[in-house]
Amino acid sequence: MRIVRDYQYTRPGDRGASVAIGNFDGVHLGHQAVIGLALQAVPTAPLGVLTFEPHPREFFAPDAPSFRLMSAEARTARLEKLGVDVLYQLNFNTAMASLSPREFAERVICKGLGLVNVVVGADFCFGKGRAGTVADLKAFGEEMGFGVTVAELMETDGLVVSSSAIRDALSEGRPRDAAKLLGHWHRIEGEVIGGEQRGRELGYPTANMSIEGLHPPKFGVYAVLVDVRDGPHRGSYRGAASVGVRPMFDGEVPNIETFLFDFTGDLYGATLSVALVEYLRPELKFDGLDALITQMDADCVTARGILEAL
């Protein structure tokens, strides 16, 4: 998959794509349907996705609480798995935010990227102040020579498939409901960083990862599936993970600490993808380390049973 970051400087081979437009946070079932429509609309054209980095919401409210379901790197990897040929990951800056709907259609879609077709959701808005509507985009397409396909909103089990609904499910400790909307397990991905090695001292060595910049799921303990993406221990594992601030040790910065079942080895520097399968219990502060270890033993027994039943 090729990545294009500037619509003003494109190679001939990066033009002429049929493209799905959106933020694609989570790459959920609705996003996947939009991408599928882009492929169906012009099967002979390269399949593309047009998105922005940083997310416009981050650009306009940089100090707001973290909301992203996945990092840009994780999104790129997921889109590549879906067979996307070219990712137009355009820089969202003051100049981009200042484009009127007509300027966006003309400068970015038409002249800049030379797209033959674009697919958007029924609630799509674009241009300065989100002033452009789907009707506007269709009119610009007719005038400027690109096709426009509108994807209707998707529902499953009576819920509209949206990144907001997925965030709500994760905040409430319902990772299986989030997975129904995503079409895959919700995963936290990142590099294993050094910790204080308390888990090792307790008999439960953990792989620690930051969740900075991501929407935090409900704090507590989860049954998880883990993919080690690189290094000598590359492979798939089962485990239990704690998400939160470690109240037993007066922690302040949220992270995720993952214990891999039946594993020995060093994972520092490796990239992990941790899938949240089921919420087991909230974070607790115990009377002492013995009580904590007893609870961790019970958590692992419960997690093993859940994962073996998948």
N, C-alpha and C positions, 0 to 999 in steps of 0.2 A: 504494500500500500504506500502510495506517495503522499507526502504532506506538503501542502501549499499554505504559506503564511501571509502572503502579500498579494492582493488581487491586482495590483498595478504592475507586477512583474511575474508573468506566467509563461511557461514554455508552451509551444503549440500542442504538445501531447497532453497537456493538462487542461485543455479547453474542450468544449463540446460534450460535457458530461450531463447525465440525468441525475439530479441532485435532490436529496432530502435536506430541508433546512430546519434547524432547531438547536436547542442547547444540549439535548441528548444526555442529561444527567441521569445516570443509572442505566441507560440504554434498555428501557423497559419494553414491555410487549407493544405498547403504542408506538414507541420509537421504531421498533423492529418492523411493524406494519407499514410505517411511513417509508422506511428504506426499501421494503419489498415492493411498494407501489412505484418507487423511483426506478427499480429494475424492470417492472412490467411496462412502464410508460414508454420507454425507449430501450428495448433489450439489446440493441446493437451499440448503444453508447456506453462509455465508461460509467460505472456506478460510483456516485460521489455523495459525500455528506458535507454540508456547509454549517460550521459552527463557529463559536467565538471563544477567545481566551484573552484576558480573564472573562469569566461569566459576566454578562452585563450587570447582573444583580450585585456582584462583587465590586464592579467598577463604580456604580452609583452609590453603594453603601458599604465602603470598605471596612467599617468598624462594626457592622451588624454581626450577630452570631453566625457561626459557621453553618452552612446549609447543604453543602455539596454531598451527594451520595458517593461520588467517586472522584479521584484525581483525574487530571487531564491525561496522564500516562495510562491509567487504567481504562479510561474511556477509549483511548486510541487502540489499545490491545483488544478490547471488546468489539469495536467496529471492524477491525481487521479480521477477526474471527467470522464476522458476518459476510465477508467477501467484498467489502468496500474497496474500490480501486484507488480512489483519491480522496483524501480528507482535506477540505479547505478549512483550516483552523486559523481564521483571520484574527488579527490583533484588534481587540476592542479598545479603542482609545477615544480621545476627545474628537478627533477628526471623523471617526466612524460614527460616533454617537450624534454628530451634528448633521449627518446626511439626511435630507428629506426623503420621504418614501420614493419620490420620482428619482432622486439622485442615487439612492441605493439600487433601484431597479436598473437604471441606465449605467451607472459607473461600475457597480459590482457584478450584478447578474449578467448584464448584456455585454458591455464593452470589456470589462475587466476579466471575467472568467469565461465568457462566451458560452454560457449554459444553454442547452437545448430544451431542457425541461426542469421545472422545480416542483417538489411536492412539499406541502405544508399542512399543518393541522388546521381544523376548522376555526380554531380560536387564534390563529397566527396574527401577530401585529408586527410592524416593522417601521423603520425610519425614526427620525427625531421625535421624541415624545410618544413613541409607539402609535403614531398617527395613521400609519398605513394599515388597511384592512385586506382581507382576502379578495374582496371585490376590486379594490385598487390594484392588487397584484395581477389579477386576471386581465384588467384593462391595460396595464403596462405590458403584459405578455403579448396581447393581441397587437399592440402598437409597435413593440420592439422585436417581436419575432421569437419569443420563447414560450413553451407550453407551461401550463399551470395545472397541477392535479391537487385536489383538496381531499385530505384524509379525514374521515369522520372520527369523532372521539370514540375510543374503545372502552367497553365496560366488561367486567368479569365479576360474577357473583354480586351484581347490583352496584359495584363500585366503578367509578370512572378511573381508568388507568392513568395515573399521573404521578409525577415525582413528589407532589405534595402528599398524596395519599400514602405513598411508600414511606415518606418521612414520618407521617403520623403512626403508621404501623410499627416502625422501628422505635419510635419514642415511647410507645406503649408496651414494648416487649413482645411484639407479635412478628417475629422474623418469618414464620411460615406464611403469614398473610402478605408480607412484603414480597416474598418469593413468588406468590401467585401473580402479583402484578408485574414483577420483573421478568418472569419467565426463567429465572435462575436464582440461586441463592444470593442474598446480599453479601458482598465480600468487602473486607477491609484489607487493602494491599499496601505494602511498604517494606522498607528495609528494617531488619532486626538491629536494634540499637542496644548499647550497653545499659544495664540496669544496676541495681544495688545488690543483686545476687541473693536476695533474701529467699527467693523460691528454692534455690539450690540448697540453702541451709536447712530448709524445711522438708527437703526430699522431693520437691516439685520444681525443678528447674524450668524456667519459662523463657520464651522468646518475646521480648518486649518491642512494641512498635508504637509510634506516635499516631494519634488520630487528629492532629492539628489540621484545621482547614476543612474537616469533614463533619457532616451532621452526626452528632453523637447518638448512638442507640441508647436505649434504657440501660443505666448502669446496673451491672450485676454479672452473674456467671452464666455462660452459654455452653451448650454442646456444639462443637464446631468440626468442620472438615477443613483440612489445611493442605494447600499445595505449596511445596518448596520449589520455587521457580528456577533456581540456579544453584551452583556449587556442588560439592561432593554428595550432599544428601538430597539432591533433587528427587522429587517424588510426591506421592499423596499419602496423607496421614489422617488419623482421627485424633480428637483431643477435646480439652475443655479450656475455655478462655474467660478471663475476667476483664470486663470493661469498666473503667471508672478511675477513682482517685486513691484507692487503697486506704480506706479509713483506719485500718489497723496500724498503719505506719504514718498517719498524718500527711498523706499525699495531697497535692493541690492541683497538679496538671493531669488531666485525664489521659489515659493511654489504654492499650490492650495488651494483656499478658497471656500468652498461650502456652499450655502444657501439652506436648505431643505424647500420646500413648505409645508405649513400647519403643521409645526412641532414645538413642544415646548419640551424642555428638555436639559439635559446636556450630551454631547457626549465625553467629555474628557476621553482619554484612550481607547475609543472604536476603533475597526478596521473597516474602511470604504473601500468600493470598488466603485469608482466613474467612471462611463462609460461616455465617451465623445460622444455625439450624433450629435451635430451641432455647428459649430463655428458661433457666433453671431456678434462679432465686436472686433477690436484690443483694447489693453490697451490704455487709454487716460488720460491726465491730465486736469482736469476741473478747471474753474475759481474759484470755491468755492464748499462747501459741498452741498449747495442746488442744484446746477447743477448736482453734482454726484448722489444725491438721486433721482432726476428726471430721470436720465439715468438708474439707477438701477431699478426703477419702470418699465420703458419701457422694459428693458432687461427681467424682470420676466414675463411680459405679453407675450412677444415674445416666451420665452422658454416654457411657459405653453401651448401655441398653438401648438408648434412643438411636444411636448411630448404627448399631447392628441391625436395627429393625428397618432401616431405610431401604 
